[in-house]
Amino acid sequence: ERADSESTLNAIAARKGDQILPMVLEAMSTVNDDVRLVLLQTAAGIGSAQALDAVLGAMEDPNAEIAGEAVRMLSNWSTLDAAPHLETLARSEDLTPYVLGLRGYVRLAREKAQGGQKVEMLTKSLELARRPDEVKLVLGAWGTLQNARALETLKPYLDNPEVRNEAALALIGVAGQLNKENGEHKTLAVDTMNAVMEKCEDAGIRDNAQRVLDGLK
């Protein structure tokens, strides 16, 4: 019965959103932990600012399962108002909140942020990343930008053998999309692709870099 009730509740929440959120939050104070977790998931599915506050509060819950689930909910949040809280998670000394926080932060930067905010968030992401796996993730996000700043940021990572190939792929993606009519950008793109050719041994990456070079001529 609980599973059916949960499905029904989530269906109502999908249609009514914030209209039913106060009732969901009020009910959380009167039920056992299992049901409270279900209601918290419903609140997170609504995704409003008030729902975010509920999830942030649940991260301090004395029940470790609820607190851990709240962290995962935050890491999957779909709006930029979660970004500061994800940054705080990413600064944690503990591995799980660090990984979930940084991945959520990078996802928001990649999918939701625009212009200068996107550059600012991705720059901060590189500062926060402290393992190769997360650095690779951030480099991939930088590769979605189409500006000279991305080339300048990514190029030094060609000197790091742990993330060299990921940096090269991101650089190839950026260089191939730059405005070829801009002489300064074209020169930077050519120099960057030559650096990729010089430092990368992977044949596929070198072939892609050469194709970009040919297109820049």
C-alpha positions in Angstrom: 0.0 0.0 0.0 2.8 2.3 0.8 4.3 2.0 -2.8 0.9 2.8 -4.3 0.4 5.7 -2.0 3.9 7.0 -2.9 3.1 6.8 -6.6 -0.2 8.6 -6.1 1.4 11.3 -3.9 4.2 12.0 -6.5 1.6 12.2 -9.3 -0.3 14.8 -7.4 2.9 16.7 -6.6 3.9 16.7 -10.2 0.6 18.5 -11.0 0.2 20.7 -8.0 3.7 21.4 -6.9 4.0 24.2 -4.4 0.3 24.0 -3.7 0.7 20.8 -1.7 4.2 21.3 -0.4 3.1 22.9 2.9 1.0 19.8 3.6 3.9 17.5 2.7 6.3 19.4 5.0 3.8 19.4 7.9 3.2 15.7 7.5 7.0 15.0 7.8 6.8 16.1 11.5 4.2 13.5 12.4 5.4 10.3 10.8 8.1 7.6 11.3 11.4 7.8 9.5 10.5 5.5 6.6 7.6 7.6 5.7 9.4 10.9 6.3 12.0 9.8 3.8 9.2 9.2 1.2 7.8 12.7 1.9 11.2 14.3 1.6 11.6 12.7 -1.8 8.2 14.1 -2.8 9.3 17.5 -1.6 12.5 17.3 -3.6 10.6 16.3 -6.7 8.6 19.6 -6.4 11.9 21.4 -6.6 11.0 24.8 -5.4 13.0 27.1 -3.1 10.9 26.0 -0.1 11.5 22.4 -1.1 15.3 23.1 -1.3 15.2 24.5 2.3 13.5 21.3 3.4 16.3 19.2 1.8 19.0 21.4 3.3 17.4 21.0 6.8 17.2 17.2 6.3 21.0 17.1 5.7 21.3 17.7 9.5 18.8 15.0 10.4 19.9 12.7 13.2 18.8 9.7 11.1 21.9 9.0 9.0 19.9 7.5 6.1 17.7 10.6 5.8 20.7 12.9 6.0 22.6 10.9 3.4 19.6 10.8 1.1 19.2 14.6 1.4 22.8 15.1 0.3 22.1 13.0 -2.8 18.9 14.9 -3.5 20.8 18.2 -3.3 23.5 16.8 -5.7 20.7 16.2 -8.3 19.0 19.6 -7.8 17.9 21.2 -11.1 18.1 24.9 -10.3 21.0 27.3 -9.8 19.9 28.3 -6.3 21.4 25.0 -5.1 24.9 26.0 -6.4 26.2 27.7 -3.2 25.1 24.7 -1.1 26.8 22.3 -3.6 29.9 24.3 -3.4 29.9 24.0 0.4 29.5 20.2 0.0 32.4 20.1 -2.5 34.6 21.7 0.1 34.0 18.9 2.5 36.9 16.8 3.7 34.8 13.7 3.5 34.8 11.9 0.2 31.1 11.3 -0.5 29.8 14.8 0.1 32.9 16.2 -1.8 32.2 14.0 -4.9 28.4 14.5 -4.9 28.7 18.2 -4.3 31.3 18.8 -7.0 29.5 16.7 -9.5 26.2 18.5 -8.9 27.9 21.8 -9.0 29.6 21.1 -12.4 26.4 19.7 -13.8 24.5 22.9 -12.9 27.4 25.0 -14.4 27.3 23.0 -17.6 23.5 22.7 -18.0 22.0 25.8 -16.4 24.6 28.6 -16.1 25.2 31.1 -18.9 27.9 33.5 -20.0 30.1 34.9 -17.2 28.4 32.9 -14.5 29.2 29.6 -16.3 32.9 30.6 -16.6 33.0 31.6 -13.0 31.5 28.4 -11.8 33.7 26.2 -14.0 36.8 28.2 -12.8 35.8 27.5 -9.2 35.2 23.8 -10.1 38.8 23.4 -11.1 39.9 24.9 -7.8 37.6 22.5 -5.9 38.6 19.4 -7.9 41.2 17.4 -6.0 41.2 14.0 -7.7 41.9 13.2 -11.4 38.3 11.8 -11.8 36.8 15.1 -10.9 39.3 17.1 -12.8 38.4 15.2 -15.9 34.7 15.9 -15.3 35.4 19.7 -15.1 37.6 19.7 -18.1 34.8 18.1 -20.1 32.5 20.8 -19.0 35.0 23.5 -20.1 35.0 21.8 -23.5 31.4 23.0 -24.0 32.5 26.6 -24.1 33.3 28.3 -27.3 35.7 31.1 -26.3 39.4 31.8 -26.0 39.3 31.7 -22.2 38.5 28.0 -22.4 41.6 27.3 -24.5 43.8 29.3 -22.1 42.4 27.5 -19.1 42.6 24.0 -20.6 46.0 24.1 -22.3 48.2 23.8 -19.1 46.5 20.5 -18.4 48.2 18.9 -21.4 51.2 18.7 -19.1 49.4 16.5 -16.6 49.6 12.9 -17.8 46.7 11.8 -15.6 44.2 14.1 -17.4 46.1 14.9 -20.7 43.7 13.1 -23.0 40.6 14.6 -21.5 42.2 18.1 -21.7 43.1 17.4 -25.3 39.6 16.3 -26.2 38.1 19.4 -24.6 40.6 21.6 -26.4 39.7 20.1 -29.7 36.0 20.7 -29.1 36.6 24.3 -28.3 39.1 25.0 -31.0 36.8 23.5 -33.6 34.0 25.9 -32.7 35.9 29.2 -32.3 35.2 32.1 -34.7 37.7 31.5 -37.5 37.3 35.0 -38.7 38.9 36.3 -35.5 42.6 36.4 -36.2 43.7 36.3 -32.6 41.4 33.3 -31.8 42.6 31.5 -34.9 46.2 31.9 -33.9 45.5 30.7 -30.4 43.5 27.7 -31.8 46.4 26.7 -34.1 48.9 27.0 -31.3 46.8 24.9 -29.1 46.2 22.2 -31.6 49.9 22.0 -32.3 50.5 21.5 -28.6 47.9 18.7 -28.6 49.8 17.1 -31.5 53.1 17.5 -29.7 52.0 16.1 -26.3 49.4 13.5 -27.0 50.3 10.0 -28.2 46.7 8.8 -28.7 46.3 8.3 -32.5 42.6 9.2 -32.4 43.1 12.4 -30.5 46.0 13.4 -32.9 43.8 12.7 -35.9 41.0 14.9 -34.5 43.5 17.7 -33.7 44.8 17.5 -37.3 41.3 17.8 -38.7 40.8 21.0 -36.7 44.1 22.3 -37.9 43.2 21.6 -41.5 39.9 23.4 -40.9 41.7 26.5 -39.6 43.8 26.9 -42.7 
